[in-house]
Amino acid sequence: GDGGAIFTNDDELADKMRIVVNHGMTVRYYHDYVGVNSRLDSMQAAVLDIKLKHLDEYAEARLKAGKYYNTAFANNPKITPPYIAEDYTTHVFHQYTMVLNDVDRDGLMKHLNDKGIACAVYYPVPLHMQKAYIDPRYKEGDFPVTEHLSKSVMSLPIHTELTEEIQKEITDAVLEFVNK
């Protein structure tokens, strides 16, 4: 399994290990070290044991919500929704991340937050610009698509308990802002 423990009397090493087991982050989404996700405890394992039995229905609920969002945004040139390739794969929407085209992302996020709608930018800094991965062979501008997307993507709530009414509130709020 993925369990383990580290024992040390070196405070500096202990601090670094706490960072490494949390994806190498000292501040959320800013990686100072190459890290891993090693935070599963016994309570999480017990919950996971129960939730895994419902995996298919959870995936279907997320896919349904993702399709609802995609339909709502389909004809809006200011939003590029995620592509769903239905012929050969199934999207499970771990996140619903859309690309905003000539939209004030920070303004939209404030608009949504003011309405009590959660939203997020999960990858604000491209990997080649993260302290942990800086390499002298790569500089700002070397990955223009990645850098553009880090400034123009935003994620909406997507989970198994989203009702169609809540999805409509979310899409209406997004469209209200981008169409003004």
C-alpha positions in Angstrom: 0.0 0.0 0.0 0.9 3.7 0.1 1.2 4.0 3.9 4.4 4.9 5.8 6.0 7.0 8.4 9.1 9.1 8.7 10.8 9.7 12.1 13.4 12.4 12.5 14.8 14.7 15.2 15.8 17.2 12.4 13.1 19.9 12.4 14.3 21.2 9.0 13.9 17.8 7.4 10.5 17.3 9.1 9.3 20.6 7.6 10.5 19.6 4.2 8.8 16.1 4.4 5.5 17.8 5.4 5.8 19.8 2.2 6.8 16.9 0.0 3.8 14.8 1.1 1.5 17.7 0.1 2.6 17.8 -3.6 5.7 19.9 -2.7 3.5 22.9 -1.9 4.2 25.5 0.8 1.4 27.7 -0.5 -1.5 26.1 -2.4 -0.7 25.7 -6.1 2.9 26.9 -5.7 5.4 24.1 -5.8 8.7 24.6 -4.1 9.7 21.0 -4.3 8.8 17.9 -6.4 6.3 16.2 -4.2 3.6 13.5 -4.0 0.1 13.2 -2.6 0.5 11.1 0.5 -2.2 12.3 2.7 -4.6 9.3 2.9 -5.5 8.3 6.5 -7.6 5.4 7.9 -10.8 7.5 8.0 -10.3 8.5 4.4 -9.7 4.8 3.5 -12.9 3.8 5.2 -15.0 6.5 3.4 -13.3 5.5 0.1 -14.3 1.8 0.7 -17.9 2.9 0.9 -17.8 5.4 -1.9 -16.2 3.1 -4.4 -19.3 1.0 -4.5 -21.1 4.1 -6.0 -18.4 5.1 -8.5 -20.5 4.5 -11.6 -23.4 6.5 -10.5 -21.1 9.3 -9.3 -19.4 9.4 -12.7 -22.7 9.5 -14.5 -23.9 12.4 -12.3 -20.8 14.4 -13.0 -21.0 13.6 -16.8 -24.7 14.8 -16.7 -23.7 18.1 -15.0 -20.8 18.6 -17.5 -23.1 18.0 -20.4 -25.6 20.5 -18.9 -22.8 23.2 -18.7 -21.6 22.4 -22.2 -25.1 22.8 -23.6 -25.6 26.1 -21.8 -22.3 27.5 -23.1 -22.3 25.8 -26.5 -23.1 28.8 -28.7 -21.2 31.5 -26.7 -18.0 32.6 -28.4 -16.7 33.9 -25.1 -16.6 30.4 -23.5 -14.9 27.3 -24.8 -16.3 24.4 -22.8 -14.4 21.1 -22.4 -14.6 18.7 -25.3 -16.5 15.5 -24.7 -15.5 12.7 -27.0 -18.5 10.4 -26.7 -17.7 7.9 -29.3 -14.8 6.2 -27.6 -14.4 7.4 -24.0 -16.3 8.7 -21.0 -15.5 12.0 -19.3 -15.9 11.9 -15.6 -15.3 15.6 -14.9 -12.9 15.6 -12.0 -13.1 19.3 -12.7 -15.2 21.4 -15.1 -12.6 23.7 -16.6 -13.6 26.1 -19.4 -11.5 28.6 -21.4 -12.7 32.2 -21.2 -12.1 34.1 -24.5 -11.7 37.9 -23.9 -13.4 37.7 -20.6 -12.2 39.4 -17.3 -11.6 36.1 -15.4 -11.1 37.9 -12.1 -14.2 39.9 -12.6 -16.2 36.8 -13.4 -14.9 35.0 -10.4 -15.9 38.0 -8.2 -19.3 38.0 -9.8 -19.8 34.3 -9.1 -18.5 34.6 -5.5 -20.8 37.5 -4.8 -23.7 35.2 -5.8 -22.4 32.5 -3.5 -21.1 30.3 -6.4 -17.7 28.7 -5.9 -15.2 28.8 -8.7 -11.5 28.3 -8.9 -8.4 28.5 -11.0 -6.6 25.2 -10.2 -3.4 25.8 -12.2 -2.5 29.5 -12.0 1.2 29.0 -12.7 2.5 26.8 -15.5 4.7 23.9 -14.5 7.8 25.3 -16.2 7.4 28.5 -14.1 7.1 26.7 -10.8 10.1 27.0 -8.5 10.4 23.3 -8.1 10.6 22.7 -11.8 12.6 25.7 -13.0 15.0 24.6 -15.7 17.4 27.0 -17.4 16.4 25.6 -20.8 12.9 26.9 -20.4 11.7 30.5 -19.9 8.6 32.5 -19.9 7.2 32.6 -23.4 8.5 29.1 -24.4 5.1 27.5 -23.9 2.7 30.2 -25.1 -0.4 28.0 -25.1 0.2 26.8 -21.6 0.9 30.3 -20.4 -2.3 31.6 -22.1 -4.4 28.9 -20.6 -3.1 29.6 -17.1 -4.5 33.1 -17.5 -7.8 32.2 -19.2 -9.2 29.0 -17.7 -11.6 28.8 -14.8 -13.4 25.9 -13.1 -17.0 25.7 -12.0 -18.5 23.5 -9.3 -19.0 20.0 -10.4 -20.0 17.2 -8.0 -22.5 14.4 -7.6 -25.1 16.5 -5.7 -25.6 19.3 -8.2 -29.2 19.6 -9.0 -30.4 20.9 -12.4 -31.7 24.0 -10.6 -28.3 24.8 -9.1 -26.6 24.1 -12.5 -29.0 26.6 -14.1 -28.2 29.2 -11.4 -24.5 28.7 -12.1 -24.8 28.9 -15.9 -27.2 31.9 -15.8 -24.7 33.8 -13.5 -21.8 33.0 -15.9 -23.7 34.0 -19.0 -25.0 37.2 -17.2 -21.4 38.3 -16.8 -19.9 37.3 -20.1 -22.8 38.7 -22.1 -22.9 42.1 -20.5 
